[in-house]
Amino acid sequence: MAQEFAGPADVALLADADRLFEGPGCEIIKDQRKIKVARIRINLGGEARTLYLKRYNAFSWRVVFGSLFRDSGAVRALRGAAILLEARIATAKPVAVVESRCWGMVTKSFFFTEEIEGGKTADAYWREDLSKLEGQNGFRRRRSFLRSLAALFRSLHGRQVYHDDLKDANILAVEGRQNRADCFFLLDLEGIRPCHRLSQRRRLKNLVQLNRTLGRYLRHTDKICFLKEYLGREFDARREKRLWAGKIYRRSTRLDRQKLLQGRMRNDSTAS
């Protein structure tokens, strides 16, 4: 827990994390089998604050028993935040981690973070803000966004840090002010890990994750702009440029087809 919130009243409030999902200042963002996420408004540290609360559910016996040998989702998220901060990659400021255990096994865990004011997921920011801008200003803003986003990926990979789910919804964008570039913050931190040497396979996986999500809204020239910034000097080598672009396209297409086929199979199974 952050030292500024280590008072008895604050500790007691955060310790009963499940109750906060039912409070008047709670807005449920996501409620799934594995996780539950909410935006909450509570009095903490002597003032009203807006936090994000993520609960990791023990959704199977495999997860419950595995917690004897593996850290909870909330602890892994806290470690992921520390890895990013050490690498100078922005993320929401951690506030607290809470675990519930029975006979040493985690039944659920909670991760509290501060709100990122003005933040929108990368896809929402592109669709709702940037894509509507017209003229040269709109063109410059969109290109600046893509270059800044590519620089984030290049910096993350250059520091040998791997994020296992870099889709657009796990990247928050905050509009730059006074001619400053847009800022980005990474979410979904439990899958972050440092690598001795980040493999090309993992770099490609992250690029494919973004291409299959944000890439749905981008034109071919937008994607080339992103790739040019990400590759840097590698982009100047025609063979390298074509190699990376081809791999991203083929991997994305294959995964999209697999997802479509799986959806059809589920529909056929339900119908029968």
N, C-alpha and C positions, 0 to 999 in steps of 0.2 A: 504494500500500500504506500502511496505517496506520503511523505512525511507531513505535508501540510494538512492531510486529512486523517491523522493518526489519533485524534482526540477520541475519548470514549463514546460520545454521542455519534460521531461520524462512523466509527467502527461498527457500532450496533446497527446503524441504519443500513450500511452496505452488507453486513453479514446476513441480514434477512433479505437477500436479493430477490427471491421469488415474489415476495410481497410487492416489490416495486413495479412488477408487471401489471399489478391491479390498481395502482395509484391513479389519482385524477390527472397527474401530469405526464401520463404514459401514452406514447403513440407506438403501436406495434408496427414494425417495419417488415418483418419476416417471421413466419411461424411454420417451421418444417419439422420433419421427423428428427433430424440431427441437430438442428440449432433453432434458437429463437432470438430475434434481435428487436430492440425497442429504443426509442428516443425518449428519455425521461427528463423531467424538470424537478429537481429536488433542492433542498437547502443543505449545503455541504460546506464545511469550513467557514461557517458564519454568513454565507450569502447564497442566493439562488443561483444554481448552475444547471446547464444543459449537458447531459452526458449521454453516451451510447452504451447500452448494456447488451452483451451477447452471452446467451446461455448455451453451453454445450451439453447435449443430452446423452445419457448412457442408453442408446437406442437398441442395443443388443447385448447378449451375455458375453459375446466375444470382446466387445468394448469394455464391459465391466471387468472381466478377468484380466484383460490386457493392461488395465490401469495399474495393476500390481507391479508391472515392469516398465510402464511408459508413463510419462507425465500427462496430465490432463490437457484438454484443448486450451483452457485458459492459460495455463502455465507455458505451454508452447507458444501461444500468441504473445505473451509477455517477453519471452525469449526472442521471438521474431522481431518485436519492436526494438529490443536492445541491439540486435544485429543491424537493423536498418539505421538506427541512430549512430552507431559506431561507424557505419559506412557513409554517414551524412546523407542518407536518403530520408525524406520526410514521411512521417506517419502521424496519426493522432496520438496525443500525449496519453500514456497509460495512467490510470488513476488507482485501480485496485484489481486484485484477483481474489476470488472466493471459491473454495472447494467444499463440497459435501462428500463425506466418505462414510462407508459402512464396512467394518472389518478390513480396513485398509484399502478398500476398493472405492474408486470415484463413482458416485451416482449421478453427479452433475457438477459443473463448474461454471464460473461467471467471470467475464472480463469487462471491466469498466474503462472507458476512454473519454477524453474530453471531445466535445463537438468541434468540428472544423467549420468555422463560420463561413458561410457563403459557398460551401463545397457542393458540387454536383458530380454525379458519376460522369466519366468521360463521354459516354454515349449521349447522355441527356444534355450535357454542355454543348456537344457538337450539334445535336438536332435542334435544341430549343434556342440556342444563342448564336453560335457561329454560322450555321447553315443559312440563317435568315439575313445575314449581313450582305449588302449589295455593294457593287463597285469595287474599286481598288482597295478601299479600307477593309472590306470583307475578305478579299483575296489575301491581303497581307496578314490579317488576324488568323485566318485558317492555316496559312503556311507557318506562321509563328507557333501556333498551337502544335502542329505536327512535328516541327523541329524540336520544340521543347519536350514533347512526349518521347520522341526518338532519343533525345539526349538523356532522358531518365533511364530508358532501357539500356543505353550504352554505358551509363555510369553504374547501374546496378550490376550488369554483367562484367564490366571492367573491374569491379571490386570483388568479383567471384562470388556473388550472392545470387541464390536461386529462390524464386517464388514459384510455387507449384500451380498457381492458378491466376495468371495475369490477364484475365479478361477485362473488358472495359468497365464492368460494374465494380471491380475491385480497385479502381483507380479514381480518386476524387480530384476534380479540377477546380481551381479557384482562379477567377479572372485576375490577370495582372493589372496593376494600377500605375499610373504615371509613367507610361511607356516601358514598364517592366513586363517580362515574359509571364505567361500563365504558370501557376504553381501546381504541383501534383503531390498527392499523398496516397500511399499504398495502404490497402485494407486487407482483411482476411490473412492474418499474419501467422497462423499456426503452421503453415506449410513452408515457412522461410527457413533456409539453412545456408550456412557458409560452406564453400567448396574450396578445396586446395587448388583445383583448376576446373573451372566451369566448362563442361563439355559442349561441343557444337550441337549435340543432340538436345541438350536442355535449353540452349539459346534459341534453337529453332522452335522448340515446343512453346516457349513464351511468345515468340513472334506469330506463330500459328494461332495461339489463343486469342491474341489481339485481332488478328486478321479475320477470324471467324465471328467476332463480335462487333467491334467498332468498324472493321473493314466492310461490313454490310452497307455502311453509309458513305463510304469513300469512293471517289473516282480513281481510275488507274493512275492518273498523274499525281493524285494525293498520296497514293501508296508508294510511288517512286520517290516522292519528296521525303517521306518518312524513312524509307530504306537508305536513301543517300546520306541522310544525317546519321542514321544508326551505324552504317558501315564505315563512314569516314573515308579514309584513303583506300580502303578495300573496294569502295564503289567505283573508283577510277579504273580499276582493272575490269575490263568488259566481261571476262570469263567469270570472275567472282560475283559480279552483279547478276549475271544471268543464272548462275548456280544457286544463289540465295533466293532470288525471285521465283525460280522454278520449283525449288524445294518447298517454299511456303505455299505456293499455289497447289501443288500436287497433294501435299499433306492435308491442307484445308479441305480440298475437294473430296479426298478419301474419307475424312472424318465426317463431313457433312452427309455423304452418301450412307455411311454406316448409321448415323443418327436417324436418317430418314427411313432406312430399312427396319431398324429397331422399332420405330414408331408404328410402322405398318404392321409388324408382327404382333405388337401389343394390341393394336386395334382388332386384328383378326382373331386373336385369342379371346378378347372381350366379347366380340360378336358371336363366337361359337359357344 
